[in-house]
Amino acid sequence: MKGTNQRLPADPARPSLSDAALRARRRYQRDYYQKNREKRASWNRAYWERKATQAAPDTEREED
């Protein structure tokens, strides 16, 4: 069974989720990861902008 992409038989102790519940969970996960990605992108942008402004004075000083 290991390494195969087969679905395990449903566990009778756990009721299967309805389609609506699955859709809601998927939507929540997608929104959560999307928000996380946006935060990371904004952090990245700020980081590189800060780095660029810190490097700029150094290049000006070398020219003098």
Residue pairs with C-beta under 8 A, 6 or more apart in sequence:
10 16
17 25
